[in-house]
Amino acid sequence: MKIDFRIEHIDPLGQGVSKVGDVVTFVKKTLPNETGTAEVYSSKKGVRFAKLNSLVETSPDRIEAECVHYSKCNGCDYQHTTYEKELEYKKQALTRHLFKFPAAPMTVHGAKRRLNYRNRIQLHYDKKKKLLGLMDEQNNILPVPQCKIIDPSIAFELRALYEADNWLKVVAKEPPKGHIELYAKDQDKSGHNVKISMNRPYANGGFTQVNFEMNERLRDWIQKTANTVIPPKAVIYDLFGGNGNISKKFKNTTIVVDKYRTTPQADAHQRFFSIDLYDKNSVKALIALKNEGVPRPTWLFIDPPRSGLKNLEEFIVEFKPEGFIYIACEPTSFARDTLSILKNYDLLSVELFDLFPSTKAFETVGIFTRKKNNE
Ligand SMILES: C[S@@+](CC[C@H](N)C(=O)[O-])C[C@H]1O[C@@H](n2cnc3c(N)ncnc32)[C@H](O)[C@@H]1O
């Protein structure tokens, strides 16, 4: 069904919102005050999702997307406007997610590069249909040989896969449908360090942040800022710590906990433990670390997957840390998990780190310290 729309505002997921009577329609890749036509592809309980067809009135903030796949691809959300506007929409989104929180200073850390940054891409394939690419909104595979947000070394390998359908040879022994992941494990721009995995879980080879440059900025900021509130003798538990990325630059005694920990480099101040933090006995498992000579934490870093840590309060009640830093790639999880903690902790500041330019995603970092009357 074809509809006419007028966009009122951009929602926290970066979609344009059009309202006619009681019917709300979300149209991606539009801007406030734009009008045009769109094709509805899904409709539920008075809410419609439509794909942009054509624009009648365009916003002065609209620019030409740099990527040739942009209009069809579901990977990026903001290439049709400037990076300044993108950051403004992201800040608005985070402000909305935190509307129940007391005011705290919010700083936006924008990226230097809006494109050519992702060190990891997962592509789906269908051998029978001879298709390799990203999933579009209707779950069809869209070939993206010229994807612009990936690092040049990954882009080089990606083009090689598409050339003469080389990928069909690569997946020759794999099932008819599946996925391929291209990833660069460290910041080697020589183009020789890209690895490929097939039909393995996402982030094969151990989780790493997808944006090397912004990850560095994030770690530097945490280290510099946290050092003003975290005493040198504090014991830090780096929960969902992966390879110890977030706490690497600290000199404190640090206990890195991750279910799927990868083999880390030996680093005197970090010790690594494999614990399932989503298990109902995870707090007990952390307490039991004392049997291994591990001191109790006085600070927590928490950097969970998108689903967050619903029972964060249990960890806080048990360890009563002087403070904690929550790092979230999903702002709704940040808001849900930390709101109840505010009765005993102050939120010193909120940082928006744009690790995912051109897309709706961003990283939220909050520093919390125990209220004075809760000493
Ligand atoms: C967003 S990543 C953060 C990793 C790390 N802090 C970093 O900056 O690279 C989330 C981490 O949670 C870990 N993880 C996922 N499920 C887990 C679980 N049930 N228990 C413990 N860790 C888990 C993943 O292995 C991954 O390293």
The ligand as a MOL file (V3000), in Angstrom:
LIG
                    3D

  0  0  0     0  0            999 V3000
M  V30 BEGIN CTAB
M  V30 COUNTS 27 29 0 0 0
M  V30 BEGIN ATOM
M  V30 1 C 29.9880 -5.5500 24.7030 0
M  V30 2 S 31.1730 -6.8370 24.8890 0 CHG=1
M  V30 3 C 32.3760 -6.0230 25.8790 0
M  V30 4 C 33.7130 -6.6770 25.9180 0
M  V30 5 C 34.8530 -5.8180 26.4750 0
M  V30 6 N 34.4650 -5.0660 27.6440 0
M  V30 7 C 35.4570 -4.9160 25.4140 0
M  V30 8 O 35.4140 -3.6900 25.5700 0
M  V30 9 O 36.0000 -5.4390 24.4130 0 CHG=-1
M  V30 10 C 30.3260 -7.9560 25.9150 0
M  V30 11 C 31.1260 -9.1160 26.4280 0
M  V30 12 O 30.2190 -9.9420 27.1940 0
M  V30 13 C 30.6610 -11.2740 27.0930 0
M  V30 14 N 29.5560 -12.1450 27.4830 0
M  V30 15 C 28.4580 -12.4780 26.7610 0
M  V30 16 N 27.6430 -13.2630 27.4810 0
M  V30 17 C 28.2340 -13.4120 28.7040 0
M  V30 18 C 27.8510 -14.1100 29.8870 0
M  V30 19 N 26.7230 -14.8270 29.9380 0
M  V30 20 N 28.6710 -14.0370 30.9500 0
M  V30 21 C 29.8200 -13.3240 30.8960 0
M  V30 22 N 30.2310 -12.6720 29.8000 0
M  V30 23 C 29.4390 -12.7000 28.7120 0
M  V30 24 C 31.1330 -11.4040 25.6560 0
M  V30 25 O 32.0680 -12.4590 25.5250 0
M  V30 26 C 31.7620 -10.0350 25.3940 0
M  V30 27 O 33.1510 -10.0810 25.6020 0
M  V30 END ATOM
M  V30 BEGIN BOND
M  V30 1 1 1 2
M  V30 2 1 2 3
M  V30 3 1 2 10
M  V30 4 1 3 4
M  V30 5 1 4 5
M  V30 6 1 5 6
M  V30 7 1 5 7
M  V30 8 2 7 8
M  V30 9 1 7 9
M  V30 10 1 10 11
M  V30 11 1 11 12
M  V30 12 1 11 26
M  V30 13 1 12 13
M  V30 14 1 13 14
M  V30 15 1 13 24
M  V30 16 1 14 15
M  V30 17 1 14 23
M  V30 18 2 15 16
M  V30 19 1 16 17
M  V30 20 1 17 18
M  V30 21 2 17 23
M  V30 22 1 18 19
M  V30 23 2 18 20
M  V30 24 1 20 21
M  V30 25 2 21 22
M  V30 26 1 22 23
M  V30 27 1 24 25
M  V30 28 1 24 26
M  V30 29 1 26 27
M  V30 END BOND
M  V30 END CTAB
M  END
